[in-house]
Amino acid sequence: MQGWKPIFKKELADHFSSYRFIILFSLITMVSLIIAYMVGVTIKQDLEGVAKPKFVFLMLFISRGVVFSLVQFVAFFGPLIGLVLGFDAINRERNEGTLSKLLSQPLYRDAVINGKFLAGVVTISIMMASILLLITGMGLKIVGVIPGVEELCRIFLYLIVSIVYISFWLGVSILFSIIFRSIATSALASLALWIFFSFFVSMGATVVANAAAPDANSSNPEAMVRNAKIQRAISLISPMVLYTYGTATVIDPTRKTTSTMVLVGPMEKISQERFSGPLPLSQSILIVLPYILSLIAITAVCFAISYTIFMRREIRSL
């Protein structure tokens, strides 16, 4: 790990001074603030003259704007942050001829990839923390409710899980930048993997589940449950699903399970009664802990693969 600090500082400066980062950060911040503003205005109108329920501040993150809630927006578009930051991390240096010059210095080779990955993680952390602070400030202004300690803890935990999730995609993009010499190829491969996990995994899970349990209708509850279990098991290979399940109960204390299918009465709906018995933070963490640990594990494995491939490459081939 010796010698990674100069690489880290140089990469961090490059990220914050690049036009693509400024454009991406501005776009995501703008969309996030628009979603939070629309949700905040709706909450304020709905709660006029009504006693404000507990954990109402968290509704800024879980309630939908026009199409997405903030949590859904980060789950779907957050990977683009990691992909943009890392798709040319290694092959750009290699194509410009600076990587071999860098490795000829009295510098450990692993300092290069460690410094680049850490710089990307810190950039992601600053970006997500800034967006959440802006949304929190807007919520205080619009909704007029001060979040409690538990709400702040839930938001902070959501921030940590989001950083890990986006860091996984940063590791994926760095891996492709090591494997492929062409910048365009590594970018397309990263986007293809994001599209596969975002769209085709859920579609494939539905097809397989319908084939395995074709009689999944309201008149056959056993087939419905079997169909839902198959879809859930297959969809869990997607990091986006792991992240969605991992943050669903953390940011929404009224959820008692991560399952999207619960056999209840036909008239069950989201209402103020859901806020009568929210889960404590410790119980919410226990429910989502397998998904959070899975995200951490695949992020570590992805970076470990990148690290191993980079360290075993011949210097002349780099």
ZAGU-734043 format. One record per residue (C-alpha): residue number from 1; residue in three letters; x, y, z. Coordinates in Angstrom, 2 decimals. Example, Ala and Ser with C-alpha at 12.3 -4.5 7.8 and 13.67 -1.06 7.14 Angstrom:
// residues 2
GUFI  nr rest       u       v       w
GUFI   1  Ala   12.30   -4.50    7.80
GUFI   2  Ser   13.67   -1.06    7.14
This chain:
// residues 318
GUFI  nr rest       u       v       w
GUFI   1  Met    0.00    0.00    0.00
GUFI   2  Gln    3.02    2.31    0.16
GUFI   3  Gly    3.03    5.13   -2.38
GUFI   4  Trp   -0.73    5.21   -2.96
GUFI   5  Lys   -1.23    8.73   -1.59
GUFI   6  Pro    0.23   10.62   -4.62
GUFI   7  Ile   -1.90    8.48   -6.96
GUFI   8  Phe   -4.94    9.05   -4.74
GUFI   9  Lys   -4.48   12.84   -4.68
GUFI  10  Lys   -3.85   13.02   -8.43
GUFI  11  Glu   -6.92   10.92   -9.27
GUFI  12  Leu   -9.10   12.85   -6.84
GUFI  13  Ala   -8.05   16.12   -8.44
GUFI  14  Asp   -8.72   14.68  -11.91
GUFI  15  His  -12.22   13.57  -10.93
GUFI  16  Phe  -13.29   16.90   -9.48
GUFI  17  Ser  -11.80   18.91  -12.35
GUFI  18  Ser  -13.19   16.76  -15.19
GUFI  19  Tyr  -16.15   18.03  -17.19
GUFI  20  Arg  -17.83   14.63  -17.24
GUFI  21  Phe  -17.91   14.52  -13.42
GUFI  22  Ile  -19.26   18.07  -13.21
GUFI  23  Ile  -21.96   17.31  -15.79
GUFI  24  Leu  -22.91   14.00  -14.15
GUFI  25  Phe  -22.94   15.48  -10.65
GUFI  26  Ser  -25.04   18.46  -11.79
GUFI  27  Leu  -27.54   16.23  -13.59
GUFI  28  Ile  -28.01   13.75  -10.73
GUFI  29  Thr  -28.21   16.55   -8.16
GUFI  30  Met  -30.80   18.41  -10.22
GUFI  31  Val  -33.00   15.34  -10.70
GUFI  32  Ser  -32.69   14.36   -7.03
GUFI  33  Leu  -33.67   17.84   -5.87
GUFI  34  Ile  -36.63   17.92   -8.26
GUFI  35  Ile  -37.86   14.56   -6.92
GUFI  36  Ala  -37.38   15.68   -3.31
GUFI  37  Tyr  -39.12   19.02   -3.95
GUFI  38  Met  -42.16   17.40   -5.55
GUFI  39  Val  -42.42   14.84   -2.75
GUFI  40  Gly  -41.93   17.52   -0.08
GUFI  41  Val  -44.67   19.74   -1.52
GUFI  42  Thr  -47.05   16.77   -1.69
GUFI  43  Ile  -46.30   15.79    1.91
GUFI  44  Lys  -46.81   19.35    3.11
GUFI  45  Gln  -50.19   19.59    1.37
GUFI  46  Asp  -51.36   16.20    2.64
GUFI  47  Leu  -50.39   16.98    6.24
GUFI  48  Glu  -51.93   20.46    6.50
GUFI  49  Gly  -54.10   20.53    9.61
GUFI  50  Val  -53.17   16.94   10.47
GUFI  51  Ala  -50.93   15.71   13.26
GUFI  52  Lys  -47.64   14.78   11.67
GUFI  53  Pro  -46.90   11.05   12.03
GUFI  54  Lys  -43.61    9.67   13.23
GUFI  55  Phe  -40.82    9.25   10.66
GUFI  56  Val  -42.57   11.56    8.22
GUFI  57  Phe  -39.19   13.02    7.20
GUFI  58  Leu  -38.14    9.68    5.70
GUFI  59  Met  -41.05    9.92    3.26
GUFI  60  Leu  -38.87   12.35    1.28
GUFI  61  Phe  -36.74    9.37    0.28
GUFI  62  Ile  -39.34    6.62   -0.17
GUFI  63  Ser  -42.30    8.48   -1.72
GUFI  64  Arg  -42.52    8.74   -5.48
GUFI  65  Gly  -42.20   11.95   -7.42
GUFI  66  Val  -43.48   11.63  -10.99
GUFI  67  Val  -41.84    8.29  -11.82
GUFI  68  Phe  -39.19    7.45   -9.22
GUFI  69  Ser  -38.68    7.84   -5.53
GUFI  70  Leu  -35.21    8.99   -4.53
GUFI  71  Val  -34.27    5.45   -3.42
GUFI  72  Gln  -35.43    4.03   -6.76
GUFI  73  Phe  -33.58    6.74   -8.67
GUFI  74  Val  -30.27    5.94   -6.94
GUFI  75  Ala  -30.82    2.19   -7.41
GUFI  76  Phe  -31.33    2.60  -11.15
GUFI  77  Phe  -29.02    5.49  -12.12
GUFI  78  Gly  -26.46    5.35   -9.30
GUFI  79  Pro  -24.36    2.72  -11.14
GUFI  80  Leu  -23.68    5.26  -13.89
GUFI  81  Ile  -21.63    7.27  -11.39
GUFI  82  Gly  -19.30    4.35  -10.73
GUFI  83  Leu  -19.10    3.41  -14.41
GUFI  84  Val  -18.24    6.94  -15.53
GUFI  85  Leu  -15.54    7.31  -12.87
GUFI  86  Gly  -13.72    4.09  -13.69
GUFI  87  Phe  -14.24    2.91  -17.27
GUFI  88  Asp  -10.93    4.46  -18.43
GUFI  89  Ala   -8.99    4.32  -15.16
GUFI  90  Ile   -6.26    1.98  -16.47
GUFI  91  Asn   -6.53    1.78  -20.27
GUFI  92  Arg   -6.37    5.58  -20.66
GUFI  93  Glu   -3.01    5.59  -18.88
GUFI  94  Arg   -1.94    2.60  -20.95
GUFI  95  Asn   -2.91    4.17  -24.28
GUFI  96  Glu   -1.21    7.45  -23.43
GUFI  97  Gly    1.97    5.62  -22.40
GUFI  98  Thr    1.98    7.06  -18.89
GUFI  99  Leu    1.28    3.78  -17.08
GUFI 100  Ser    4.63    2.18  -17.95
GUFI 101  Lys    6.41    5.38  -16.96
GUFI 102  Leu    4.50    5.44  -13.69
GUFI 103  Leu    5.37    1.82  -12.91
GUFI 104  Ser    9.05    2.47  -13.65
GUFI 105  Gln    9.17    4.81  -10.67
GUFI 106  Pro   10.11    3.57   -7.16
GUFI 107  Leu    6.47    2.76   -6.56
GUFI 108  Tyr    4.68   -0.45   -5.66
GUFI 109  Arg    2.46   -1.61   -8.48
GUFI 110  Asp   -0.57   -2.16   -6.23
GUFI 111  Ala   -0.38    1.51   -5.21
GUFI 112  Val   -1.70    2.42   -8.68
GUFI 113  Ile   -4.92    0.43   -8.56
GUFI 114  Asn   -5.43    1.02   -4.82
GUFI 115  Gly   -5.05    4.78   -5.25
GUFI 116  Lys   -7.42    4.88   -8.22
GUFI 117  Phe  -10.10    2.81   -6.48
GUFI 118  Leu   -9.89    4.77   -3.21
GUFI 119  Ala  -10.09    8.06   -5.11
GUFI 120  Gly  -13.23    6.84   -6.84
GUFI 121  Val  -14.81    5.70   -3.55
GUFI 122  Val  -14.06    9.06   -1.89
GUFI 123  Thr  -15.50   10.91   -4.90
GUFI 124  Ile  -18.66    8.80   -4.71
GUFI 125  Ser  -18.89    9.41   -0.96
GUFI 126  Ile  -18.59   13.17   -1.31
GUFI 127  Met  -21.09   13.20   -4.15
GUFI 128  Met  -23.74   11.14   -2.33
GUFI 129  Ala  -23.24   12.93    0.99
GUFI 130  Ser  -23.64   16.31   -0.72
GUFI 131  Ile  -26.87   15.24   -2.43
GUFI 132  Leu  -28.35   13.83    0.79
GUFI 133  Leu  -27.42   16.97    2.73
GUFI 134  Leu  -29.07   19.16    0.08
GUFI 135  Ile  -32.21   17.02    0.17
GUFI 136  Thr  -32.25   17.09    3.97
GUFI 137  Gly  -31.96   20.87    3.97
GUFI 138  Met  -34.74   21.17    1.40
GUFI 139  Gly  -36.91   18.84    3.45
GUFI 140  Leu  -36.42   20.96    6.56
GUFI 141  Lys  -37.47   24.03    4.60
GUFI 142  Ile  -40.49   22.57    2.78
GUFI 143  Val  -41.94   19.98    5.16
GUFI 144  Gly  -41.02   21.90    8.30
GUFI 145  Val  -40.22   18.78   10.32
GUFI 146  Ile  -36.94   18.25   12.13
GUFI 147  Pro  -35.73   14.65   11.73
GUFI 148  Gly  -35.12   12.67   14.91
GUFI 149  Val  -31.97   10.82   15.87
GUFI 150  Glu  -33.24    7.50   14.52
GUFI 151  Glu  -34.22    9.10   11.23
GUFI 152  Leu  -30.74   10.59   10.87
GUFI 153  Cys  -29.22    7.19   11.69
GUFI 154  Arg  -31.34    5.56    9.00
GUFI 155  Ile  -30.33    8.20    6.45
GUFI 156  Phe  -26.67    7.72    7.37
GUFI 157  Leu  -26.94    3.94    7.01
GUFI 158  Tyr  -28.67    4.44    3.67
GUFI 159  Leu  -25.74    6.64    2.62
GUFI 160  Ile  -23.20    3.94    3.54
GUFI 161  Val  -25.10    1.22    1.64
GUFI 162  Ser  -25.43    3.52   -1.39
GUFI 163  Ile  -21.67    4.19   -1.40
GUFI 164  Val  -20.95    0.44   -1.28
GUFI 165  Tyr  -23.45   -0.19   -4.09
GUFI 166  Ile  -21.99    2.45   -6.41
GUFI 167  Ser  -18.45    1.35   -5.46
GUFI 168  Phe  -19.29   -2.11   -6.80
GUFI 169  Trp  -19.95   -0.59  -10.21
GUFI 170  Leu  -16.75    1.42   -9.89
GUFI 171  Gly  -14.91   -1.88   -9.36
GUFI 172  Val  -16.66   -3.37  -12.41
GUFI 173  Ser  -15.62   -0.45  -14.63
GUFI 174  Ile  -12.01   -0.61  -13.37
GUFI 175  Leu  -11.98   -4.35  -14.08
GUFI 176  Phe  -13.06   -3.79  -17.68
GUFI 177  Ser  -10.54   -0.98  -18.07
GUFI 178  Ile   -7.82   -3.50  -17.13
GUFI 179  Ile   -9.12   -6.29  -19.37
GUFI 180  Phe   -9.77   -4.19  -22.48
GUFI 181  Arg   -7.20   -1.91  -24.08
GUFI 182  Ser   -9.85    0.13  -25.90
GUFI 183  Ile  -11.64    2.77  -23.83
GUFI 184  Ala  -14.77    2.47  -25.97
GUFI 185  Thr  -14.88   -1.30  -25.46
GUFI 186  Ser  -14.54   -1.06  -21.69
GUFI 187  Ala  -17.28    1.58  -21.58
GUFI 188  Leu  -19.63   -0.53  -23.71
GUFI 189  Ala  -18.92   -3.65  -21.66
GUFI 190  Ser  -19.68   -1.78  -18.43
GUFI 191  Leu  -22.93   -0.40  -19.83
GUFI 192  Ala  -23.91   -3.82  -21.19
GUFI 193  Leu  -23.47   -5.38  -17.75
GUFI 194  Trp  -25.52   -2.59  -16.15
GUFI 195  Ile  -28.31   -3.08  -18.70
GUFI 196  Phe  -28.22   -6.85  -18.17
GUFI 197  Phe  -28.58   -6.61  -14.39
GUFI 198  Ser  -31.10   -3.75  -14.57
GUFI 199  Phe  -33.48   -5.17  -17.17
GUFI 200  Phe  -32.78   -8.69  -18.38
GUFI 201  Val  -32.35  -10.37  -15.00
GUFI 202  Ser  -35.85   -9.35  -13.89
GUFI 203  Met  -37.28  -10.30  -17.29
GUFI 204  Gly  -35.53  -13.67  -17.18
GUFI 205  Ala  -36.72  -14.27  -13.63
GUFI 206  Thr  -40.31  -13.66  -14.70
GUFI 207  Val  -40.01  -16.01  -17.69
GUFI 208  Val  -38.45  -18.81  -15.63
GUFI 209  Ala  -40.97  -18.37  -12.80
GUFI 210  Asn  -43.93  -18.44  -15.19
GUFI 211  Ala  -42.55  -21.59  -16.80
GUFI 212  Ala  -42.00  -23.30  -13.43
GUFI 213  Ala  -45.31  -22.15  -11.93
GUFI 214  Pro  -47.68  -21.45  -14.83
GUFI 215  Asp  -50.85  -21.46  -12.72
GUFI 216  Ala  -49.91  -18.39  -10.68
GUFI 217  Asn  -53.26  -16.64  -10.33
GUFI 218  Ser  -55.52  -15.48   -7.54
GUFI 219  Ser  -57.39  -18.80   -7.51
GUFI 220  Asn  -54.20  -20.76   -6.81
GUFI 221  Pro  -52.31  -19.07   -3.94
GUFI 222  Glu  -49.77  -21.88   -3.65
GUFI 223  Ala  -48.70  -21.39   -7.27
GUFI 224  Met  -48.55  -17.63   -6.68
GUFI 225  Val  -46.21  -18.09   -3.73
GUFI 226  Arg  -44.04  -20.56   -5.66
GUFI 227  Asn  -43.90  -18.18   -8.63
GUFI 228  Ala  -42.91  -15.27   -6.38
GUFI 229  Lys  -40.20  -17.31   -4.64
GUFI 230  Ile  -38.65  -18.37   -7.94
GUFI 231  Gln  -38.65  -14.80   -9.24
GUFI 232  Arg  -37.10  -13.56   -6.01
GUFI 233  Ala  -34.37  -16.24   -5.97
GUFI 234  Ile  -33.30  -15.52   -9.55
GUFI 235  Ser  -33.49  -11.74   -9.25
GUFI 236  Leu  -31.14  -11.77   -6.25
GUFI 237  Ile  -28.18  -12.23   -8.61
GUFI 238  Ser  -28.68   -8.58   -9.58
GUFI 239  Pro  -26.82   -6.02   -7.43
GUFI 240  Met  -29.66   -3.58   -8.04
GUFI 241  Val  -32.13   -5.99   -6.40
GUFI 242  Leu  -29.74   -6.55   -3.48
GUFI 243  Tyr  -29.46   -2.80   -3.03
GUFI 244  Thr  -33.22   -2.28   -3.29
GUFI 245  Tyr  -33.90   -4.97   -0.68
GUFI 246  Gly  -31.02   -3.73    1.45
GUFI 247  Thr  -32.32   -0.17    1.63
GUFI 248  Ala  -36.08   -0.80    1.57
GUFI 249  Thr  -36.46   -1.61    5.25
GUFI 250  Val  -33.63    0.66    6.42
GUFI 251  Ile  -35.12    3.83    4.97
GUFI 252  Asp  -38.75    2.78    5.53
GUFI 253  Pro  -39.32    1.68    9.17
GUFI 254  Thr  -42.93    0.74    8.42
GUFI 255  Arg  -41.83   -2.18    6.26
GUFI 256  Lys  -41.75   -5.46    8.15
GUFI 257  Thr  -40.21   -7.49    5.34
GUFI 258  Thr  -38.19   -7.05    2.14
GUFI 259  Ser  -40.65   -9.19    0.20
GUFI 260  Thr  -42.75   -7.38   -2.37
GUFI 261  Met  -45.50  -10.00   -2.08
GUFI 262  Val  -47.41  -10.40    1.18
GUFI 263  Leu  -50.63  -12.40    1.37
GUFI 264  Val  -53.07   -9.99    3.02
GUFI 265  Gly  -56.62   -8.84    2.54
GUFI 266  Pro  -57.59   -7.28   -0.79
GUFI 267  Met  -58.31   -3.87    0.76
GUFI 268  Glu  -54.85   -3.48    2.36
GUFI 269  Lys  -53.21   -0.22    1.33
GUFI 270  Ile  -50.60    2.26    2.49
GUFI 271  Ser  -52.14    4.54    5.10
GUFI 272  Gln  -51.38    6.40    8.30
GUFI 273  Glu  -52.03    3.19   10.25
GUFI 274  Arg  -48.74    1.80    8.91
GUFI 275  Phe  -46.93    4.33   11.07
GUFI 276  Ser  -48.48    3.02   14.30
GUFI 277  Gly  -45.92    0.26   14.78
GUFI 278  Pro  -42.66    1.00   12.94
GUFI 279  Leu  -39.71   -1.28   13.46
GUFI 280  Pro  -36.77   -0.08   15.57
GUFI 281  Leu  -33.54    0.49   13.68
GUFI 282  Ser  -31.88   -2.61   15.16
GUFI 283  Gln  -34.67   -4.86   13.84
GUFI 284  Ser  -34.59   -3.22   10.43
GUFI 285  Ile  -30.84   -3.84   10.21
GUFI 286  Leu  -31.30   -7.51   11.12
GUFI 287  Ile  -33.82   -7.95    8.31
GUFI 288  Val  -31.61   -6.42    5.61
GUFI 289  Leu  -28.22   -7.53    6.93
GUFI 290  Pro  -27.88  -10.47    4.46
GUFI 291  Tyr  -28.39   -8.12    1.50
GUFI 292  Ile  -25.97   -5.48    2.83
GUFI 293  Leu  -23.31   -8.13    3.51
GUFI 294  Ser  -23.86   -9.54    0.02
GUFI 295  Leu  -23.27   -6.10   -1.51
GUFI 296  Ile  -20.08   -5.67    0.51
GUFI 297  Ala  -18.93   -9.16   -0.51
GUFI 298  Ile  -19.45   -8.73   -4.26
GUFI 299  Thr  -17.76   -5.31   -4.13
GUFI 300  Ala  -14.73   -6.81   -2.39
GUFI 301  Val  -14.63   -9.78   -4.79
GUFI 302  Cys  -14.88   -7.52   -7.84
GUFI 303  Phe  -12.01   -5.34   -6.65
GUFI 304  Ala   -9.98   -8.43   -5.69
GUFI 305  Ile  -10.34   -9.78   -9.25
GUFI 306  Ser   -9.26   -6.41  -10.67
GUFI 307  Tyr   -6.32   -6.31   -8.28
GUFI 308  Thr   -5.19   -9.84   -9.16
GUFI 309  Ile   -5.40   -9.31  -12.93
GUFI 310  Phe   -3.57   -5.99  -12.72
GUFI 311  Met   -0.77   -7.39  -10.54
GUFI 312  Arg   -0.19  -10.40  -12.83
GUFI 313  Arg   -0.04   -8.47  -16.09
GUFI 314  Glu    3.33   -8.01  -17.71
GUFI 315  Ile    4.52   -4.41  -17.49
GUFI 316  Arg    5.09   -4.29  -21.26
GUFI 317  Ser    1.52   -5.51  -21.87
GUFI 318  Leu    0.19   -2.76  -19.59
